[in-house]
Amino acid sequence: MGGTEGPAQVNIDNEKAGVELVEYGGQKVVAEVDYSGVGEKTDPLEIKLVRKLDLIIIPTLWIMYFCNFMDRNAITNGKLNTLTEDLNLKGGQYNTAISILFCGYLIGQIPSNMVLTRVRPSLYLAGFTMIWSVISALMAVVRDYKGLLLTRFFLGFVEAPFYPGALYLLSVFYTKKELSLRIALFYTGNIAANAFCGLIAAAVFATLDNVHGLAGWRWLFLISGVVSFGIGLVGLIALPDTPLTTWWLSAEERQLAHDRVKRDTTEHAGSTSVWNGLKQAVTDYRTWLFCFNMNTHVSAESFKNFFPSVVQTLGFNTTVTLALTCPPYVVSGFVSAALSWSSGKRNERTWHMIIGTFFDIVGFVMAAATTNVAVRYVGMVIFVSLSSGVNDICLGWAASTLGQTPEKKAVAMALINMLSNVASVYTPYLWPSSDAPRYITGMSASAAFSVAVIVTTWFTKVALKRDNERIRRTAPETLVLYAY
């Protein structure tokens, strides 16, 4: 049974499921499809292909992302050691050091993804992984506030290509029903870093603090940089470039990998120039809907940059505090994967995001409304657990909606990621140390941003339903519609 031949005919009745008459190897098979014209995988070759992609792409990107966040967030754990004292940081200087990384990070997003469609993603992403590893290790020799700012800025700049580039790479190999779960699995690298970097830092501080005259936080930067460099070398070999050029796929698998994603793309328009891709992305109103949605969502997630400090207000010592940062992120990994799996299985985005975001709001209110340790910690577990799943679904939704050309998709994903991370420039100032222990300003702002996510998500669904109605009127032969 071959998996590369497209559907011969489709009949979709308005928003209801229909049937698709699919031809495989000269035999026509009737398959059920949902409101967007998408059905379940039935071709054994395609099922085998997806399993192979999962076994190579996902683990490679996962460990690279783990290292990315371990390097980036070593500073938040370093604050619990002697970083602020050793560098003589005053007032809001630590908050500025947190936010300046994202200034460099934002500058490189769109140019990087424009370049990505014209180079080998494996070399590009792995190469920048090794570069940021070197800069992260150099944080160990920083002696003052000025050096910290410069290093953090350039660390952000060279980290810029990885995340939007990885999202683009995933969207090139996976269909819209598959993508959210794969982004969720990839994103658990971030979650695991948040969960276990506190434990890693606690071990480093306990065993290496002042060894050879280096403070524990300096050892943390040095170790994380060296490990990340080694992982970059692995990425050079394991990461693919495009479906048609992946060396570890057979010729038949390459063609199938290419054809199935092309067939899954609504209003597919082939390839174009990078500048036309930029124009297509910025003139599509849906790009800006997803930009706003992700910006408000990341604004609501701003607690991540201060989570160890927030947990510290529960009143435990440094070792226990770092240990307590772990369980919420462990729970988050399972919850986000389950939420994204459910979203992909049902090919549904809107209610999964709305329900997940509602529980985020509940968690923020619990953490801010009382000083009771148990209630506050349960609230922290809730808002950490649900936020990642919403993030994964929204990004997968954007990639499958804005993929008419590879160049448009690459720019759109970079633009969405760039504007969402603008939040990381201003939100650090919502979490001043003077607001401890309840951090009412930060928690209230996060709840308000979450309300905006709910409203924007619903508006996006309405907009895409109208787009589907337009397609049915103007191009009734279209097989695949927009999912929501």
SEGUTOR-935139 format. One record per residue (C-alpha): residue number from 0; y, x negated, z negated. Coordinates in steps of 0.25 Angstrom, whole numbers, plus 5000, padded with zeros to 4 digits. Layout:
% SEGUTOR-935139
nr=NUM; north=Y; east=X; up=Z $
...
This chain:
% SEGUTOR-935139
nr=0; north=5000; east=5000; up=5000 $
nr=1; north=5013; east=4994; up=5004 $
nr=2; north=5026; east=4996; up=4996 $
nr=3; north=5037; east=4992; up=5006 $
nr=4; north=5038; east=5004; up=5015 $
nr=5; north=5049; east=5014; up=5012 $
nr=6; north=5048; east=5028; up=5010 $
nr=7; north=5047; east=5037; up=5022 $
nr=8; north=5053; east=5050; up=5017 $
nr=9; north=5059; east=5055; up=5004 $
nr=10; north=5062; east=5069; up=4999 $
nr=11; north=5071; east=5070; up=4986 $
nr=12; north=5075; east=5084; up=4982 $
nr=13; north=5089; east=5082; up=4975 $
nr=14; north=5087; east=5076; up=4961 $
nr=15; north=5072; east=5079; up=4960 $
nr=16; north=5060; east=5070; up=4963 $
nr=17; north=5054; east=5071; up=4977 $
nr=18; north=5044; east=5064; up=4985 $
nr=19; north=5044; east=5052; up=4993 $
nr=20; north=5035; east=5050; up=5005 $
nr=21; north=5032; east=5035; up=5005 $
nr=22; north=5024; east=5027; up=5015 $
nr=23; north=5016; east=5016; up=5011 $
nr=24; north=5007; east=5009; up=5021 $
nr=25; north=5007; east=5020; up=5031 $
nr=26; north=5003; east=5030; up=5020 $
nr=27; north=5013; east=5040; up=5014 $
nr=28; north=5014; east=5043; up=5000 $
nr=29; north=5021; east=5054; up=4992 $
nr=30; north=5029; east=5049; up=4980 $
nr=31; north=5038; east=5056; up=4970 $
nr=32; north=5052; east=5051; up=4970 $
nr=33; north=5063; east=5055; up=4960 $
nr=34; north=5077; east=5059; up=4962 $
nr=35; north=5081; east=5046; up=4968 $
nr=36; north=5070; east=5045; up=4977 $
nr=37; north=5062; east=5034; up=4969 $
nr=38; north=5048; east=5035; up=4965 $
nr=39; north=5037; east=5027; up=4957 $
nr=40; north=5031; east=5014; up=4963 $
nr=41; north=5017; east=5017; up=4969 $
nr=42; north=5015; east=5005; up=4978 $
nr=43; north=5006; east=4995; up=4971 $
nr=44; north=5012; east=4984; up=4978 $
nr=45; north=5026; east=4988; up=4973 $
nr=46; north=5021; east=4990; up=4959 $
nr=47; north=5015; east=4976; up=4959 $
nr=48; north=5028; east=4970; up=4965 $
nr=49; north=5036; east=4976; up=4954 $
nr=50; north=5026; east=4970; up=4943 $
nr=51; north=5028; east=4957; up=4949 $
nr=52; north=5043; east=4958; up=4950 $
nr=53; north=5043; east=4962; up=4935 $
nr=54; north=5034; east=4950; up=4931 $
nr=55; north=5043; east=4939; up=4937 $
nr=56; north=5058; east=4945; up=4938 $
nr=57; north=5059; east=4952; up=4925 $
nr=58; north=5054; east=4941; up=4916 $
nr=59; north=5062; east=4930; up=4923 $
nr=60; north=5075; east=4938; up=4922 $
nr=61; north=5072; east=4942; up=4908 $
nr=62; north=5071; east=4928; up=4902 $
nr=63; north=5083; east=4924; up=4910 $
nr=64; north=5091; east=4936; up=4904 $
nr=65; north=5086; east=4933; up=4890 $
nr=66; north=5091; east=4918; up=4891 $
nr=67; north=5104; east=4924; up=4897 $
nr=68; north=5107; east=4932; up=4885 $
nr=69; north=5101; east=4922; up=4875 $
nr=70; north=5111; east=4912; up=4881 $
nr=71; north=5123; east=4922; up=4881 $
nr=72; north=5121; east=4928; up=4868 $
nr=73; north=5118; east=4915; up=4860 $
nr=74; north=5132; east=4916; up=4855 $
nr=75; north=5130; east=4929; up=4848 $
nr=76; north=5119; east=4923; up=4840 $
nr=77; north=5127; east=4910; up=4838 $
nr=78; north=5138; east=4917; up=4831 $
nr=79; north=5127; east=4920; up=4820 $
nr=80; north=5125; east=4905; up=4819 $
nr=81; north=5138; east=4896; up=4818 $
nr=82; north=5144; east=4897; up=4832 $
nr=83; north=5157; east=4904; up=4828 $
nr=84; north=5159; east=4893; up=4817 $
nr=85; north=5155; east=4881; up=4825 $
nr=86; north=5164; east=4885; up=4837 $
nr=87; north=5175; east=4890; up=4827 $
nr=88; north=5176; east=4904; up=4833 $
nr=89; north=5188; east=4913; up=4828 $
nr=90; north=5191; east=4928; up=4829 $
nr=91; north=5186; east=4934; up=4842 $
nr=92; north=5182; east=4920; up=4848 $
nr=93; north=5167; east=4923; up=4847 $
nr=94; north=5170; east=4937; up=4854 $
nr=95; north=5177; east=4930; up=4865 $
nr=96; north=5166; east=4920; up=4867 $
nr=97; north=5156; east=4932; up=4869 $
nr=98; north=5165; east=4939; up=4879 $
nr=99; north=5169; east=4927; up=4887 $
nr=100; north=5155; east=4925; up=4892 $
nr=101; north=5156; east=4938; up=4900 $
nr=102; north=5169; east=4934; up=4906 $
nr=103; north=5161; east=4923; up=4914 $
nr=104; north=5150; east=4933; up=4915 $
nr=105; north=5158; east=4943; up=4922 $
nr=106; north=5165; east=4934; up=4932 $
nr=107; north=5152; east=4929; up=4938 $
nr=108; north=5144; east=4943; up=4940 $
nr=109; north=5149; east=4948; up=4953 $
nr=110; north=5150; east=4935; up=4961 $
nr=111; north=5136; east=4931; up=4956 $
nr=112; north=5129; east=4943; up=4960 $
nr=113; north=5136; east=4943; up=4974 $
nr=114; north=5130; east=4929; up=4975 $
nr=115; north=5117; east=4933; up=4970 $
nr=116; north=5114; east=4941; up=4983 $
nr=117; north=5115; east=4928; up=4991 $
nr=118; north=5108; east=4918; up=4983 $
nr=119; north=5094; east=4917; up=4977 $
nr=120; north=5094; east=4925; up=4964 $
nr=121; north=5083; east=4917; up=4957 $
nr=122; north=5091; east=4904; up=4959 $
nr=123; north=5105; east=4911; up=4955 $
nr=124; north=5100; east=4918; up=4943 $
nr=125; north=5092; east=4906; up=4938 $
nr=126; north=5102; east=4896; up=4941 $
nr=127; north=5113; east=4903; up=4933 $
nr=128; north=5103; east=4905; up=4921 $
nr=129; north=5102; east=4890; up=4920 $
nr=130; north=5117; east=4888; up=4921 $
nr=131; north=5120; east=4898; up=4910 $
nr=132; north=5109; east=4891; up=4902 $
nr=133; north=5116; east=4878; up=4902 $
nr=134; north=5129; east=4884; up=4898 $
nr=135; north=5123; east=4891; up=4887 $
nr=136; north=5117; east=4878; up=4882 $
nr=137; north=5131; east=4872; up=4882 $
nr=138; north=5135; east=4882; up=4872 $
nr=139; north=5128; east=4874; up=4862 $
nr=140; north=5139; east=4863; up=4864 $
nr=141; north=5151; east=4872; up=4863 $
nr=142; north=5161; east=4867; up=4852 $
nr=143; north=5172; east=4877; up=4852 $
nr=144; north=5177; east=4891; up=4856 $
nr=145; north=5183; east=4886; up=4869 $
nr=146; north=5169; east=4880; up=4873 $
nr=147; north=5162; east=4893; up=4869 $
nr=148; north=5171; east=4901; up=4878 $
nr=149; north=5169; east=4892; up=4890 $
nr=150; north=5154; east=4892; up=4888 $
nr=151; north=5153; east=4907; up=4886 $
nr=152; north=5162; east=4909; up=4899 $
nr=153; north=5153; east=4901; up=4908 $
nr=154; north=5140; east=4906; up=4902 $
nr=155; north=5144; east=4920; up=4906 $
nr=156; north=5148; east=4915; up=4920 $
nr=157; north=5135; east=4909; up=4923 $
nr=158; north=5127; east=4920; up=4916 $
nr=159; north=5134; east=4930; up=4926 $
nr=160; north=5124; east=4929; up=4937 $
nr=161; north=5112; east=4932; up=4929 $
nr=162; north=5112; east=4946; up=4924 $
nr=163; north=5118; east=4954; up=4936 $
nr=164; north=5109; east=4944; up=4945 $
nr=165; north=5097; east=4948; up=4938 $
nr=166; north=5100; east=4963; up=4939 $
nr=167; north=5102; east=4961; up=4954 $
nr=168; north=5089; east=4954; up=4955 $
nr=169; north=5081; east=4965; up=4948 $
nr=170; north=5088; east=4976; up=4957 $
nr=171; north=5083; east=4968; up=4969 $
nr=172; north=5068; east=4969; up=4965 $
nr=173; north=5067; east=4982; up=4957 $
nr=174; north=5069; east=4997; up=4961 $
nr=175; north=5078; east=5007; up=4954 $
nr=176; north=5067; east=5012; up=4945 $
nr=177; north=5062; east=4998; up=4942 $
nr=178; north=5076; east=4992; up=4939 $
nr=179; north=5080; east=4997; up=4926 $
nr=180; north=5068; east=4993; up=4919 $
nr=181; north=5068; east=4979; up=4925 $
nr=182; north=5083; east=4977; up=4921 $
nr=183; north=5078; east=4982; up=4907 $
nr=184; north=5067; east=4972; up=4906 $
nr=185; north=5077; east=4961; up=4911 $
nr=186; north=5087; east=4966; up=4901 $
nr=187; north=5077; east=4964; up=4890 $
nr=188; north=5080; east=4949; up=4892 $
nr=189; north=5094; east=4952; up=4886 $
nr=190; north=5088; east=4961; up=4875 $
nr=191; north=5078; east=4950; up=4871 $
nr=192; north=5089; east=4940; up=4871 $
nr=193; north=5097; east=4949; up=4862 $
nr=194; north=5085; east=4952; up=4853 $
nr=195; north=5079; east=4938; up=4852 $
nr=196; north=5091; east=4928; up=4853 $
nr=197; north=5095; east=4932; up=4839 $
nr=198; north=5081; east=4928; up=4834 $
nr=199; north=5081; east=4915; up=4843 $
nr=200; north=5095; east=4912; up=4838 $
nr=201; north=5090; east=4914; up=4823 $
nr=202; north=5079; east=4904; up=4826 $
nr=203; north=5088; east=4894; up=4832 $
nr=204; north=5098; east=4895; up=4821 $
nr=205; north=5088; east=4894; up=4810 $
nr=206; north=5081; east=4882; up=4816 $
nr=207; north=5091; east=4874; up=4824 $
nr=208; north=5105; east=4876; up=4817 $
nr=209; north=5111; east=4863; up=4815 $
nr=210; north=5099; east=4855; up=4821 $
nr=211; north=5105; east=4843; up=4828 $
nr=212; north=5119; east=4847; up=4824 $
nr=213; north=5119; east=4860; up=4832 $
nr=214; north=5122; east=4874; up=4827 $
nr=215; north=5111; east=4884; up=4829 $
nr=216; north=5119; east=4892; up=4839 $
nr=217; north=5121; east=4879; up=4848 $
nr=218; north=5106; east=4877; up=4848 $
nr=219; north=5105; east=4892; up=4852 $
nr=220; north=5113; east=4890; up=4865 $
nr=221; north=5106; east=4877; up=4868 $
nr=222; north=5092; east=4883; up=4867 $
nr=223; north=5095; east=4896; up=4875 $
nr=224; north=5102; east=4888; up=4886 $
nr=225; north=5090; east=4879; up=4888 $
nr=226; north=5080; east=4890; up=4888 $
nr=227; north=5088; east=4898; up=4898 $
nr=228; north=5089; east=4886; up=4907 $
nr=229; north=5074; east=4885; up=4908 $
nr=230; north=5073; east=4900; up=4911 $
nr=231; north=5083; east=4898; up=4922 $
nr=232; north=5073; east=4889; up=4929 $
nr=233; north=5062; east=4899; up=4928 $
nr=234; north=5071; east=4909; up=4935 $
nr=235; north=5073; east=4900; up=4947 $
nr=236; north=5058; east=4902; up=4950 $
nr=237; north=5055; east=4916; up=4945 $
nr=238; north=5067; east=4924; up=4950 $
nr=239; north=5066; east=4931; up=4964 $
nr=240; north=5078; east=4932; up=4974 $
nr=241; north=5075; east=4944; up=4982 $
nr=242; north=5063; east=4953; up=4985 $
nr=243; north=5061; east=4947; up=4999 $
nr=244; north=5061; east=4932; up=4994 $
nr=245; north=5054; east=4932; up=4980 $
nr=246; north=5044; east=4921; up=4981 $
nr=247; north=5034; east=4927; up=4971 $
nr=248; north=5032; east=4940; up=4979 $
nr=249; north=5023; east=4941; up=4991 $
nr=250; north=5029; east=4945; up=5004 $
nr=251; north=5024; east=4959; up=5003 $
nr=252; north=5030; east=4960; up=4989 $
nr=253; north=5044; east=4954; up=4993 $
nr=254; north=5045; east=4965; up=5004 $
nr=255; north=5041; east=4976; up=4994 $
nr=256; north=5051; east=4971; up=4984 $
nr=257; north=5062; east=4971; up=4994 $
nr=258; north=5058; east=4985; up=5000 $
nr=259; north=5056; east=4993; up=4988 $
nr=260; north=5070; east=4990; up=4982 $
nr=261; north=5077; east=4992; up=4995 $
nr=262; north=5070; east=5006; up=4996 $
nr=263; north=5074; east=5009; up=4982 $
nr=264; north=5089; east=5006; up=4985 $
nr=265; north=5098; east=5019; up=4987 $
nr=266; north=5107; east=5018; up=4999 $
nr=267; north=5102; east=5004; up=5002 $
nr=268; north=5111; east=4996; up=5012 $
nr=269; north=5104; east=4983; up=5014 $
nr=270; north=5112; east=4970; up=5011 $
nr=271; north=5127; east=4966; up=5013 $
nr=272; north=5137; east=4955; up=5010 $
nr=273; north=5140; east=4951; up=4995 $
nr=274; north=5154; east=4956; up=4997 $
nr=275; north=5150; east=4969; up=5003 $
nr=276; north=5141; east=4971; up=4991 $
nr=277; north=5153; east=4968; up=4982 $
nr=278; north=5160; east=4979; up=4989 $
nr=279; north=5149; east=4989; up=4989 $
nr=280; north=5147; east=4987; up=4974 $
nr=281; north=5162; east=4989; up=4970 $
nr=282; north=5164; east=5001; up=4979 $
nr=283; north=5152; east=5008; up=4974 $
nr=284; north=5157; east=5017; up=4962 $
nr=285; north=5143; east=5017; up=4956 $
nr=286; north=5145; east=5002; up=4953 $
nr=287; north=5157; east=5005; up=4944 $
nr=288; north=5149; east=5016; up=4937 $
nr=289; north=5138; east=5006; up=4933 $
nr=290; north=5149; east=4996; up=4930 $
nr=291; north=5156; east=5005; up=4920 $
nr=292; north=5142; east=5010; up=4914 $
nr=293; north=5137; east=4996; up=4912 $
nr=294; north=5151; east=4991; up=4906 $
nr=295; north=5151; east=5002; up=4896 $
nr=296; north=5136; east=5000; up=4893 $
nr=297; north=5138; east=4984; up=4891 $
nr=298; north=5150; east=4987; up=4883 $
nr=299; north=5142; east=4996; up=4874 $
nr=300; north=5132; east=4984; up=4873 $
nr=301; north=5142; east=4975; up=4868 $
nr=302; north=5135; east=4974; up=4854 $
nr=303; north=5126; east=4964; up=4860 $
nr=304; north=5136; east=4953; up=4860 $
nr=305; north=5137; east=4955; up=4845 $
nr=306; north=5124; east=4961; up=4841 $
nr=307; north=5120; east=4950; up=4831 $
nr=308; north=5133; east=4951; up=4824 $
nr=309; north=5132; east=4966; up=4823 $
nr=310; north=5118; east=4965; up=4817 $
nr=311; north=5123; east=4954; up=4808 $
nr=312; north=5132; east=4965; up=4801 $
nr=313; north=5119; east=4972; up=4796 $
nr=314; north=5120; east=4961; up=4785 $
nr=315; north=5108; east=4952; up=4788 $
nr=316; north=5108; east=4937; up=4789 $
nr=317; north=5109; east=4929; up=4802 $
nr=318; north=5094; east=4928; up=4804 $
nr=319; north=5091; east=4943; up=4801 $
nr=320; north=5103; east=4947; up=4810 $
nr=321; north=5098; east=4939; up=4822 $
nr=322; north=5084; east=4945; up=4819 $
nr=323; north=5090; east=4959; up=4819 $
nr=324; north=5096; east=4958; up=4832 $
nr=325; north=5082; east=4957; up=4839 $
nr=326; north=5076; east=4971; up=4836 $
nr=327; north=5087; east=4979; up=4843 $
nr=328; north=5085; east=4971; up=4856 $
nr=329; north=5070; east=4972; up=4855 $
nr=330; north=5070; east=4987; up=4854 $
nr=331; north=5081; east=4986; up=4866 $
nr=332; north=5071; east=4979; up=4875 $
nr=333; north=5061; east=4990; up=4874 $
nr=334; north=5071; east=5002; up=4874 $
nr=335; north=5078; east=4997; up=4886 $
nr=336; north=5065; east=4994; up=4894 $
nr=337; north=5060; east=5008; up=4890 $
nr=338; north=5073; east=5015; up=4894 $
nr=339; north=5074; east=5007; up=4908 $
nr=340; north=5059; east=5010; up=4910 $
nr=341; north=5062; east=5025; up=4908 $
nr=342; north=5074; east=5025; up=4917 $
nr=343; north=5066; east=5018; up=4928 $
nr=344; north=5054; east=5027; up=4927 $
nr=345; north=5062; east=5039; up=4928 $
nr=346; north=5073; east=5033; up=4937 $
nr=347; north=5083; east=5039; up=4928 $
nr=348; north=5096; east=5031; up=4923 $
nr=349; north=5106; east=5041; up=4917 $
nr=350; north=5099; east=5047; up=4905 $
nr=351; north=5092; east=5034; up=4901 $
nr=352; north=5106; east=5027; up=4900 $
nr=353; north=5113; east=5039; up=4893 $
nr=354; north=5102; east=5040; up=4883 $
nr=355; north=5101; east=5025; up=4880 $
nr=356; north=5116; east=5024; up=4879 $
nr=357; north=5117; east=5036; up=4869 $
nr=358; north=5108; east=5029; up=4860 $
nr=359; north=5116; east=5017; up=4861 $
nr=360; north=5128; east=5025; up=4856 $
nr=361; north=5119; east=5030; up=4844 $
nr=362; north=5116; east=5015; up=4840 $
nr=363; north=5131; east=5011; up=4841 $
nr=364; north=5135; east=5023; up=4832 $
nr=365; north=5124; east=5019; up=4822 $
nr=366; north=5128; east=5005; up=4821 $
nr=367; north=5143; east=5008; up=4819 $
nr=368; north=5142; east=5020; up=4810 $
nr=369; north=5136; east=5014; up=4798 $
nr=370; north=5134; east=5001; up=4790 $
nr=371; north=5119; east=5005; up=4787 $
nr=372; north=5111; east=4993; up=4791 $
nr=373; north=5099; east=5001; up=4796 $
nr=374; north=5107; east=5011; up=4804 $
nr=375; north=5116; east=5001; up=4811 $
nr=376; north=5104; east=4992; up=4815 $
nr=377; north=5096; east=5004; up=4821 $
nr=378; north=5109; east=5007; up=4828 $
nr=379; north=5109; east=4993; up=4834 $
nr=380; north=5095; east=4994; up=4838 $
nr=381; north=5098; east=5007; up=4845 $
nr=382; north=5110; east=5003; up=4853 $
nr=383; north=5104; east=4989; up=4857 $
nr=384; north=5091; east=4996; up=4861 $
nr=385; north=5097; east=5006; up=4871 $
nr=386; north=5108; east=4998; up=4877 $
nr=387; north=5100; east=4989; up=4885 $
nr=388; north=5092; east=5000; up=4892 $
nr=389; north=5104; east=5007; up=4897 $
nr=390; north=5109; east=4994; up=4902 $
nr=391; north=5097; east=4992; up=4911 $
nr=392; north=5096; east=5006; up=4916 $
nr=393; north=5111; east=5005; up=4920 $
nr=394; north=5110; east=4992; up=4927 $
nr=395; north=5097; east=4996; up=4935 $
nr=396; north=5104; east=5009; up=4939 $
nr=397; north=5116; east=5001; up=4944 $
nr=398; north=5107; east=4992; up=4952 $
nr=399; north=5099; east=5003; up=4959 $
nr=400; north=5112; east=5011; up=4962 $
nr=401; north=5120; east=5000; up=4968 $
nr=402; north=5110; east=4992; up=4976 $
nr=403; north=5113; east=4997; up=4990 $
nr=404; north=5115; east=4982; up=4994 $
nr=405; north=5110; east=4970; up=4986 $
nr=406; north=5124; east=4964; up=4986 $
nr=407; north=5130; east=4977; up=4981 $
nr=408; north=5119; east=4978; up=4970 $
nr=409; north=5122; east=4963; up=4966 $
nr=410; north=5137; east=4965; up=4965 $
nr=411; north=5136; east=4979; up=4958 $
nr=412; north=5126; east=4973; up=4947 $
nr=413; north=5135; east=4962; up=4945 $
nr=414; north=5148; east=4971; up=4944 $
nr=415; north=5141; east=4980; up=4934 $
nr=416; north=5136; east=4969; up=4926 $
nr=417; north=5150; east=4962; up=4926 $
nr=418; north=5158; east=4974; up=4922 $
nr=419; north=5148; east=4978; up=4912 $
nr=420; north=5149; east=4964; up=4905 $
nr=421; north=5164; east=4966; up=4905 $
nr=422; north=5161; east=4973; up=4892 $
nr=423; north=5156; east=4960; up=4886 $
nr=424; north=5170; east=4955; up=4888 $
nr=425; north=5177; east=4965; up=4879 $
nr=426; north=5166; east=4971; up=4870 $
nr=427; north=5165; east=4959; up=4861 $
nr=428; north=5178; east=4963; up=4855 $
nr=429; north=5172; east=4976; up=4851 $
nr=430; north=5164; east=4969; up=4841 $
nr=431; north=5173; east=4961; up=4832 $
nr=432; north=5166; east=4955; up=4819 $
nr=433; north=5176; east=4963; up=4811 $
nr=434; north=5169; east=4976; up=4815 $
nr=435; north=5157; east=4972; up=4808 $
nr=436; north=5148; east=4978; up=4803 $
nr=437; north=5148; east=4991; up=4811 $
nr=438; north=5156; east=4986; up=4823 $
nr=439; north=5162; east=5000; up=4825 $
nr=440; north=5171; east=4995; up=4837 $
nr=441; north=5159; east=4989; up=4845 $
nr=442; north=5149; east=5000; up=4841 $
nr=443; north=5159; east=5011; up=4844 $
nr=444; north=5163; east=5005; up=4858 $
nr=445; north=5149; east=5003; up=4862 $
nr=446; north=5146; east=5018; up=4859 $
nr=447; north=5158; east=5022; up=4867 $
nr=448; north=5154; east=5013; up=4879 $
nr=449; north=5140; east=5019; up=4878 $
nr=450; north=5146; east=5033; up=4880 $
nr=451; north=5153; east=5028; up=4893 $
nr=452; north=5139; east=5023; up=4897 $
nr=453; north=5134; east=5037; up=4896 $
nr=454; north=5145; east=5044; up=4903 $
nr=455; north=5145; east=5033; up=4915 $
nr=456; north=5129; east=5035; up=4916 $
nr=457; north=5130; east=5050; up=4918 $
nr=458; north=5142; east=5048; up=4928 $
nr=459; north=5133; east=5038; up=4936 $
nr=460; north=5122; east=5048; up=4937 $
nr=461; north=5131; east=5059; up=4942 $
nr=462; north=5137; east=5049; up=4953 $
nr=463; north=5123; east=5044; up=4958 $
nr=464; north=5118; east=5059; up=4959 $
nr=465; north=5130; east=5062; up=4968 $
nr=466; north=5127; east=5049; up=4976 $
nr=467; north=5112; east=5054; up=4978 $
nr=468; north=5118; east=5068; up=4983 $
nr=469; north=5126; east=5060; up=4993 $
nr=470; north=5115; east=5052; up=4998 $
nr=471; north=5106; east=5065; up=4999 $
nr=472; north=5117; east=5071; up=5008 $
nr=473; north=5121; east=5059; up=5016 $
nr=474; north=5108; east=5052; up=5017 $
nr=475; north=5096; east=5061; up=5014 $
nr=476; north=5086; east=5051; up=5019 $
nr=477; north=5089; east=5042; up=5007 $
nr=478; north=5076; east=5039; up=4999 $
nr=479; north=5082; east=5034; up=4986 $
nr=480; north=5094; east=5039; up=4979 $
nr=481; north=5102; east=5034; up=4967 $
nr=482; north=5095; east=5035; up=4953 $
nr=483; north=5101; east=5039; up=4940 $
